[in-house]
Amino acid sequence: MASSRLFFDDFELRLDSGELLRDGSPVAMLQPQPARLLELLASRSGEVVGREEIRQLIWGESFVDFDASLNFCVKQIRRTLGDSATSPRYLETLPRRGYRFLRPVRMEEGTNGNGVTVPAEPPPPQAQRRWPLLTGISVTAAALLLLVFLIASRFPAASQSARLAVLPLACHGSGPADRQVCGGVTEALTAELTRELPHEVEVIAPTSPLAYQGSHKSAREVGEELGATYLLTGDADASGGHLRIGARLTTVDGKALWHQEGSATELAEAPLVYAEIVRGVARSLRLPLPAVTTPAAPPRKEAYEAYLRGIYLVRQRAFDEAVASLQEAALLDDRFARAYAELARARVLRGRPPQEDSPASLAAARKALELDPQLAAGHLALGEVLFKDRLDWQRAGAEYRRAVALAPGDAETHYALATYLTALGRHDEAIAAIERARELDPASMAVASDYSWFLYIARRYDDAIRQARDTLKLLDMTQGSLPAVAQYGRSWSYWVLVHGSLKKGDEQTAVDTIRDKMREIGEGAAAERLRSLPEILSWRVQYVVKKAPDNDYALAAVNAAAGRTDEALGHLERLCRSGGVGPMLNFVPVEPVFDPLHGDPRFARIVDCTGLPQDAPVRQRLERRQ
């Protein structure tokens, strides 16, 4: 039986399942209440649907916090559609009144098992007076639909605000290898909780709790700052090829809910230990227990230990070491899908020239999906290879969206999708995706600094500068436990402060920020000697020539900022000829520092070199300026 469907733009909503597709590829499976709300609003496109009417039709007389529940549903819909509350494309809020769906909608009726058309169920009868698509629908059918809504609303809703933070497990070993394995165990346990409890409870990504390690703040303070409802703490002993995890679940204010001391087991059987902890958490929070599935054959012990080291090193942005460990894991066990997926992604993240790393990265991602077609990490890795190394934009987008659909509670998938959407110039969707990543990873300097960069690329300079300053407030806390993440976040925050200020005409802030950076890198004497903006921008060009003579993207950017158009274009052309280093070639069309180059025919050829799709919003804007 084919289900009734709603179509708007390139989206398709299947009314029987709540599944949302884009260009035929699954985007997400909406929870029942957000799906019903989207159906209600979309089927009455262009019309204001009042809050009280929504309450009656979706929740009826259920005893729920209506405002919190409605806000949750609206946020879920906006996240899924890539919409923005401040610049809505799909869902408009009318304060104190209700909501209006803004796009034209087409409804397609379903068929029964004999191929006979079955009319799509209409929205409530109030809409029939005002929406021409629904004329001719019987009052009886409308009444039946209303009854369905009211009955469904009697069932208790899943928790809509519970958040779990998994604090780094205390490690019984003291050596670097022990700490890496224990760190990997925390990563893997957090990932298992995220996969198994994606809707019932939000699991905060590992970077944020790890950023607090060594901060001397109490668990309660960490949990409160992260917006957590519950904390999972404990310890791990991974010595001698065995693993024992002690885990304790508490409310953020310290009330004990559950604990498990655990017994030693083979390290390779760690996923079984994680599953026990997941079920213990679910049971104590009175959540639906994860389905019991036949466990896959465990990886070899040595392979799993190498894998744990590798995923910890990826978190630390030690990509060369991570690649070595993950390569070892894959070589030791050629059936270990997750090792192949993480290996492919680590190869891309280390930023080697594509012609050097791309074949092996692509092979590893494809191997991961051959072993496990439903592995979100495999689809994420393949998306990264296709987008950043192969410039295959269309297939990359499908892989990113598939990863988000399979792992909607994973911050990394939303972060990667946001990066891709930013490069396309789809800024509202990108900002919605990165904001979702920030909700799941609130203390990550990498996510926070890229959020400021994406706002800057969207030409929202005031918002970008404000976010960059907020990101730098995380620096002192982060640089002790995640020094490479801190360096990444600091560098991009400074970039946004300098160039966002220049775009606003605030030369003094740009000069002061560059001089602060000069002092940081040991160039204090030059900082005191140089005062004017032209002097400082010229010095910066010479500094990058000396420190990074082969980084054509950086050289192009600093030359463009200094007004040296020919030099900037020359470096971008060389970047194209070399196939690009890392993903930065993809961002040339959207980076504001290159705006002065847009009228030059050479720049148009450079945009062609990126493989940017013809229908990308940024390409259409660039072509209008030619």
N, C-alpha and C positions, 0 to 999 in steps of 0.2 A: 504494500500500500504506500503510495507516494504522499508525503505530508504537504499541507498548505505552507506557503512560504511568502515572505515579504521581501521585496527587492528595493534597495535605494543605493544610488551611486554604484559602486562595485561590490556592495555587501549583499548577502543573502541570509535571512534569518529563518530557520526551520522551526515552525511553531510547535511541533510535537516534542522536540528534544531540547529546544533552546540553543541549538548549535548555530554559531555564526561563522559564515564563510566569507572570504574576500577573494575575488577573482577565482572562485572555485576551490580555494585552499582553506582548510579549517583555521580559524583565528582563535576561537575559544568556545568552551561549553559554558554558557552563562548559567548561574544558579537559578532556581525556579523563580524567585521573586524579581531579580533584575530582568530576567527574560520576559516575565509577564508585564512588567512596567514598560520595557522597550516595545513590546507588541502593542500595548495600549496607546502609547504616545505616537508610535509610527503609523498606526492605522488611522490616527486622527491628525495627520500631518497638517501643519499650518494653523492648528487650533490650540488655544490655551486650555489645558486640562487642569482643573483646580486641585489643590492639595486635598481638600475634603473628599472630593470624588475619587481621587487616587486611593485615599485611605479606605474608603468603603469597598472599592472594587478589588484591591489587592490584599488588604489585611482584615476587612470586615470589622467584627467586634473583638478580635483577638487582643489579649492583654500584652501589648508590646510597646516599646518606646518608639512611637511612630516617627518622630523627627530623626532619630538616629538610624532607624531602619530605612527610611526614605533616602536620607543622605548617603547611606552605604550603597543602596541600589543605584543612585545617580552616579556616584563615583565609579562603581563597577562598569556601568554602561560607557561612561566617558573614557575610562582606561581602555576598554576593549575597542572602541571606535577610534581611539587616538584623538579625542576631542578635548577642547579647552573650555573651562568655565568662563574665562575672561574674554576669549574670542571664539565663541561657539560656532561650529559648522553644522552640528547635528542637533544638539540639545540645548535649548535656551532656558535659563532660569528667569522667571519673573517674580521678584521678591514679594513674599507674602501672598502671592496669587497661585502660582503653579508652574507648569513647564509646557514648552511648545517644541515639537519636532519640526525642524526647519527644511528638510529636504523632501522632494517629491518621492512618493512611495507607490510601488505597484504590488498588488496582491495576486498571487497565483494559487488557484484552487488545487487541492490534492485529488487523488483517485483512489478508489478502493481496489481490492485484490482482483476484481474482474475488469479493471480499467475504466470503470464508470466514474465520472466526475463527482466529487463530493465537495459541496460549497465550503469555502474557508469559514471557520467560525468567526462571527463578527465581533467587534468591540461592543461595549455595553449600549443599551438602547438609546441613551442620551445622544450618542454620536449620530444616530440615523437621521436626525432632523437636519444635520449640518454637513454631512460628508457624503458627496454624491457617489463615491465608489460603493457605498453600502446600501443603496436603495434597493428595495425588493426583498431584503432579508426579513424573515418573519419575526413577529414579536415573541413567539414561542421559542425560537432559536436563541434570541437575545436573552430571554429569561433563563434558559438552560445554561447559557454561558455564565450569566451572573451567579447562578447557583453553584456552578463549578468553582468560580473564584472564591465564593464565600466558604464553601466546604474546605477548599485547599488552605484557606487562611487559618483554619482552626489548628492545623498541625504546627507544633512549635518550630520556630526558625532556629537554624544553627547559630552558634555564637558569631556575632558580626564584628567584634572588636578585640577578641582575644589575640594576644601577641606573645610569642615565646622567644626568649633569648637564651641561646646555648653558650654559656661562658666557657672559655678555654679550659679543657680538662687539665688538672694538675698532673704533672708527669713525675713518675717515680724515678726515671733515669735522669742523669745529669749531663750526659754528653750531647754534642750537637745532633748526632744521629737519633738519639732517643727523643730529643725535643722535636725533631722533624717528624718522626713517626707519630708521636702523641698529637702534634699539631694536625697531621693528616687524619688521625682518628676523629678529632673534633670536627674537621671538615666533612668527613664521610658521614658521621652521625647526623650532623646538621642537614646535610643533603638528603639523607633518608627521611628525616622528619618532614622536610619540605615536600618531598615527593608523596609521602603517604598521607599528609594532612594538609593538602593545598587549599581547601575551602574552609575547613572547620577551624583552623587556627593559622595565623600568619607567623611564619618562622623568620626571624631576623637573620639576614645573611651573616656569614662568619666574620667578615672584615670589621664590622662595627663592634662586636664584643671584643675582638682581638685588639682593636685600637686602644681599648681601656687597660690592656694588660700592663702592669707596672705603673698605673696611674695613682695607686694607693687609695682609690675610691672603693667603698663597700659595694657588695653585690647589689644591695638595695639602691644605692645611688646610681650605679650603672644601669640597672633595670629601669629606674624612673627616667633617666636622661634618654634612654632609647625608646621610651614609650611602651615598655614591655608590661604585660599582665602577669606573666609567669617566668620563672628562671629555672633552667636546668644546669646544675653544677655537678661536679664530681671529680674523679681522678682516674688515671689510666696507667696501667703497667703493661708495657709491650716488650718486655725483655725475654730473651731466650726463645723467640719464635712463638710466644704465647701472648694472649691478651686477656686482661681482666679490667672491666670498667665498673666503677662504683658511680651510680647516678642518683641524684636527689632533685625532686621537683618541688618547688615552693611557689607561693604567691610572691609578688614583688616586695611585699612588706614582711616576708619571712615565715608565713604560715606553711608548715610542712604538709605536703599532699601525698607524696609517694617517694619511696626510695628502693634501690636495688643494689646490693653489694656486689653481686655477680661472682662467678667462679672462673678460674682460668680455662681458656679454650685455645685451640689452635688459632694463630693469627689469621690464617686464610678463612676461617669461619666467622670472622668479625661481622659480616652482614647479618648473620643469625642473631648476634648479640644486639646489633642495632635494632633489628625487628622486635626483639623482646622489649627494648626500651621504648620504642614507638608505641607498642601495644599497652605498656604500662602507663605512658603519658595519656593515651587516648582513653583508657579505662578510668583513670583518676579524674579526668576532665569531663567524663560522661559523654564522650564523643563516639560516633560510630567506629567500631574497630576496623582497622584495615583488613582487606580481604586476605585470606590465607592462600598463598600461591605455592606451587611447587618450586622450591629454590633451585636456581641455576647451579651447575657444578661450580664449586668454589675455585678461585684461582690458586695457583701454586703459592706456597707460603712466601718464598723469596720474591715472587712477582708482586704479591700484594704489599709486602713491605716497601719495595721500590716505588710502587704506585702511591702509597701514603706519603713517602718523602716527596714525590713529584708534585702532588696536589698542594702540599704545604708550601713548596718552593714557588709554585705559580702564584699563590696568594701573596708571597713576599716579593713578587716581581723579579725573582732570581731565575730568569727564563732559560739561560744556558744550562744551569744545573738541573732545572726542572726537566728540560728536554732529555738530558742524559739519564735521569732516573726513570722517566716514563718510557724512554726507548728500552731501557733494561727490563722494565716490567713487561713490555710487549714481546720482547725477545724470549723472555723466560716462559711466557704463556701466550701462545698465539691465538687463544680463544677468549682473551680478556678484553671485552668490548670497551669498557670504560677507560682502560689504559690507552687504547688507540685513540679514543675521542679526545682525551686530555692531552695526548701527545700532539695531535694535529693542531689543537688550539694553542698550545705552548709554542709550537714552531712559528705560528703566525704572529703571536704576541711579541716574540723576540725581535721581529722587524728585520730579518735578513732580506737581501734582494730576492724577489719572487722567483727569478730564474734559478736561484740556488736552492731554495727551500720548497717551492710550491709543489713539485711532483711528489715528494715524500709526504708533505702535509696532506695533499689531496688523497693519496693512497691510504693514509692512516684514517682519515675521516670516512672514506668509503668502506674500509675494512670494519670500522666500528658499526656502521649501519648494516653491513652485510651480516654481522653477528647478532645485532639487535636493532631491527628497523624502528622500534618504538623508543629508542634511547634519545631523550631530549638533548643530552650532551653531544651526541653524535650529529644531530641536526644543527645544533649551535656551531660545532666545529666546522661542519661543511659550509655553513653560511659564512663563517669567518674566512675560510680559504677562498671561496668563490668571490666574495666582496673585496677583500683586502689584497689578495694575491692575483686572482684571475680576472678581475673586473667584469665578472659575469653578474650584472646587477639583478636581472630578473630572477634567475635561479637562486641567487643569494637571498633575495627578499622572501621567496617561498620557504626556504629553509629556516630563516629567522622566525617567520610566523608559525611554522610547524613547531619549532622549539618552544615558543611562548605557549602555544596551545597544549603541548605535552607537559610543560612545567610552568604553570601560571604563577606559582608562588616563588619562583627563582629570580632573584634580582639580576643575575647575570644575563638572562635571556632578554629582559626588558631593556637593560643597559645596551646590549648589542643592537637590538632593534632600533633604539633611539639613535644610536650612532649612524646606522644605515639611513634612517629617515632624514636625519640632519643633512647628510651628503646629498640627498635627493632634493632638498629644499622644501620638504614637507614639515614645516616647522611646528605647526600646532600638534600634529601627531607625535613628532619627536619629543616635544616638551612634555606631553602627557605620558609618554613611555618613560622618560628619564625621571619624571616625578614619581611614577610608580616604583622605579628602581630605588629612588631615595627613600620612599616609605619603607621598603624592605631592607635597606642598607643605610640607615640615617647618619652614621658616623664615618662613612667611607670618604676619605679625601679625594679618591679617584673619581667616584661618582659625583661628588659635590663640585669638584673643579670642572668636570666635563659639563655638568649642568650649567655652570656659569658660561662656559665656552659656547654651548648650544644657544643660550639666550643671546649672547653676543653675535653669533652667526645669524640669528633671527632678527638682528638689528634692534633688539630690546636692550639698549645700552645701559639705561639706569638700573634695570633689573639685573643685568649681567654683572655690573660693578658691585651692586649690593651683595649678590651671591658670592662673588669672588672674595669680598672682605669677610663674609661669614665663613667661607671655606678656610681661610687663613687662621681663624680662631681654633681650628682643629689641629694646628701644626704641632704645638708643644706636646699634646697628648699622643699624637700619632707617631712622631719621629723616633720614639724609643722602641716601639714594638713593630712598626712597619716603616722602616726608614725609606725604602724605595718608593712606597706609596706616598709618603709625605713629600718626597722630592718631586714626584710627578704632579701632585696636587698643587704644590707651591709654584712650580714653573708655569702651569697653565693659568693659575689665578693671577700671577704677575702679568702674563700675556694679556689677559682680559682687562686688567686694571689699566695697563698702558694704552692698548689700542682702543678699548672702549672709551677712555678719556679723550683720546685724540679725535675720535669720531664725534664726540660731543663738543669739541673745541676747547677742552680743558687741558691746555698744554702744561700747566704747572704740575698737575697731578701726575701726568705722564712722566715729566722730567724727574720729579721726586721719587716715583716708583722705580725708574731705571737706576737712579743713583743709589737707592737702597739696595737694589739687586747687585750693583757693582761692588758695594762694600761687602756684601755677603760672599762674593766669589773672590775676595782678596784684591779688588781693584779700587781700594779706597782713595789712593792718591789721584787716580784719574777722575774719580767722582768729585773730589774737591776742586780739581782744576777746570773741569768742563761745566759750563753753566747753561748755555743756550740749547734749545731743542735740536737745531741742525747739527751742532757739535756732537751732542750725545748720540744722535741717530747715526752719524758718520762713524763715531767710535765703535758703535755696536756692530756695524758692518765689518769693520776691520777685525774685531774680536772673533766673530763667527768665522771669518776667513781663516784666522789663525787656529781656532780650536776645532772647527768642523768643516774642513775644506771640501769634503765630499758630500756634504749634506745639502743637496741642491734645493730642497724645499725650504730649509731654514735660510739659506742664502737668498733665495727669491723673496722670501717674506721680509727680511730686514732691508733689502734693497728697495722693495716696493714702498715700505714705510718711510724710507729716506728720500723718496721721489726719484729713484734711479730706475726708470721704467725699462730701458733697454737691457740693463744688467738683470733685472728681475725676470723679464721674458726669456733671456738667454738661459738662465738657470732652470726655468720651467721647461723649456724645450729640451734641455739636457736630461732632465728628470723623465720626460716622456721617452726619449731615445733609450734610456737605460731600463725602462720598464717600471720605474718607480722603486723606491725603497720604503717598505712599510706601507701603511694605508694612506699617507698624507696626500698623495696625488689625487685621491678621490675627493678631497675637500677643497681643491683649488677653485672650482666654480662657485663655492658658497662663502669662502673666507673673505670678510670685508676688507682686509688689508690689500687684496688684489682688485678692489673696485676700480682704481684708476686705470687698470689695464684693459677693461672690458671693451673699449671701443677699437682696440687694435686687432686686425685680422689674425695676427699671430696667436692672440689669446683664444680666438674662436677655434683654431686648429688644436690648441692645447686642450680645450674642453673636449673636442672630438677624441683626443688621445685617451681621455679618462674612460671612454666607453659609456658616458652618461646617457641614459635612455632618452629618446626623442620626446617622450611625454613627461619627463621629469619637470616639475614646476620651475626649478632653477634654470633649466635650459630654455624654457619658454620665456622666462623673464629676460635672460641674456639676449635671446634673439630679437626681442622687442627693442633692445637698446642698440642693435647693430645699425 
